[in-house]
């Protein structure tokens, strides 16, 4: 996990030093939470899970930003064969998924004539999911059962942000991956 945070920090520093802000978008830290499962792993779940997302937008052109992003979710599933109190016949599956990617966002505020309190955008994100899957030692079945999803992902997003003031806003991001709601810090 420390390596992932280090890689994410390095990517942020590279983008921040190589790209210069060209308009009012960018230099925004977005912290969001969503429900669901990520990137092909969702079909195995019986309930929605909280997914945490962080990204940092950097302006690269008029009305266009790039944002290195990282998300996180983890879940556990217990399996019982016969008696719940017989540990030799019961086992547990655990999985942690950390999607890492880059999100490109185009803002339509000029086209839509949005006021200063609102931002409207369409975006796409591309990346890969780092997956750590573990079965208990007493499981002797197909341990690759949950590893069949492709680690690469491509998502489409549509969203809006309401600005409380010039420094803080709240956003809703509807996505083909995991939709999120959160706070934006400018």
N, C-alpha and C positions, 0 to 999 in steps of 0.2 A: 504494500500500500504506500509505503514511503517513497518507493521508486516512481510510482504513478504520480504522486503529488509533485515530486521533483521534475518529472518530464513535463507536467502541465505548467509548472512555474516557468520552466525554460522556454516553452512555446509562447507563453504570455510575454515574456521579456523580449523574445525575438520579434514578435509581431509589434510590440509597443515601440521598439526602437527603429524598426524598418519602415513602418507605416505612419504617416502623419494625418492627423485629423483634418478633414477638408470641409466639414459642415457640422451642424449641431448634433448629429448622431455619433455614436461611438463613445469610448471611454465610459462604458456603462457596465457595472457588475450586476448580473441578474441571478437571483437566488430563487429557485422554484421547487415546488413539490407537486407530484402528480400521483394518480392511482393507475395501477395496471402492472403489466410485466413488459419486459423490453425485448425487442428485436428477435422475435421468433420463439422466445421462451414462454410467452404468455399462455399458449395453448395447454401447457402442462399444469397450470394453476387452477385451484378450485375457488379462489377468492382474489380480489384485487389487493395489491401491495402498495405501500408508499414508496415512491421513487423520488430521490432527491437529485436535483440538477443545479449546476453552477456553470455560468459562462461569462466571458468578458468580451464585450463588443468593442471593436476597433474600426473606425471609419477608414474606408479605402477609396471611396469615390462618392460623388454627390448622391445622397439618399441610400447608400449601400455600405453595409458593415460586414466584417468577418468576426466570428466569435469562437475561439477555442472553447470546448465544453467538456465537462465530465459529469457523469451521472452515477448513481449507486442504488442498488437494491439487493436485498438478501432475503431468503426464505428457507424454511425448514418444513419437511413433510414427514409425518410418522406413518408407518405401515404396520398393521396388526394382522397376523395370520392366526386365527383361532383365538386363543386366550390372551387378552391384553396384559395379563400379569406374568406371562411366560416370556422373559426377555430373549431366550434363545430363538424364538420364532418371530420376534418383532425387530424392526430395524428403522433407521432414520436416514433420510436423504437431505443434504444441505447444499444450497447453491448461492453463490455471490456473483453478481454480474455488475461490471463496471464499464459502461460504454464511454468511449473517448472519441471525440470527433471535432469537426469544424462546421459551423453553421453560417451560411451566407444569407443575409437579410436585406430585402429592398423595401424601403419605406414609401408609402403612397400618400403621405400627408399633403404634398403639393398638388397632386392630381385630384384628391378628394376635397381639398380646401379645408382640411382639419385645423381647428384652432390650436393654440399653444398647449392646451391641457391634454390633447389626444395624439397618439401615434397609431398608425395602422400599417401592417406589414404582411408580406408573404416571404417565406424562407424555405431553404432546403438544407439538410444536414447530411453529412457523410462521415462515416467512421467505422470503428470496429469495437466489438465487445470482448473484454477480458472476462473469462468465466472460470470460476473455481467451483468444481462439483466434488462432493464427498459422500460416500455411502458408509454406514457403520460396518465394522469388521464382520459381523455375522450375516451379511447379505451376500448370497452366492449367485444371484441372477445376472442379467445383462447390465453391467455397470456403465455402459455407453448409452443407455436408453434415453437419457435426458440431454445428451450432447449433440444432437443431430441438427441443431439450428446453425445457420451460417453466421460466423462472427462479424461479417461486414454488414453494414446497414446504410440505407438511403431513406430519409424521411422528408416529407413535405409539411410545412407549417403555415398557419394563418393566425394572426394575432393582433391584439390591441393593447395599448398601455394608456392608463390614465395617470397624469402627473399631479400629485398632491401639491408639489412646489417644484422649484428648479433642481432640487437635489434628489427627491424620492418619488417613485411612482409605483403603481401596481399593475401587473400585466396578466393576461390570459393568453396562453399559447395552445392552440388546438393543433394536434399533430397526428400523423399516421403512426408514429411511435407511441410515446406517452404524452398526453396533454398535461400541461402544468399551469399552475397559478402561483404568483410569487411577487416579490418586491424587486424593483430596479433602483440602483443607486448610481446617480450621475455625477 
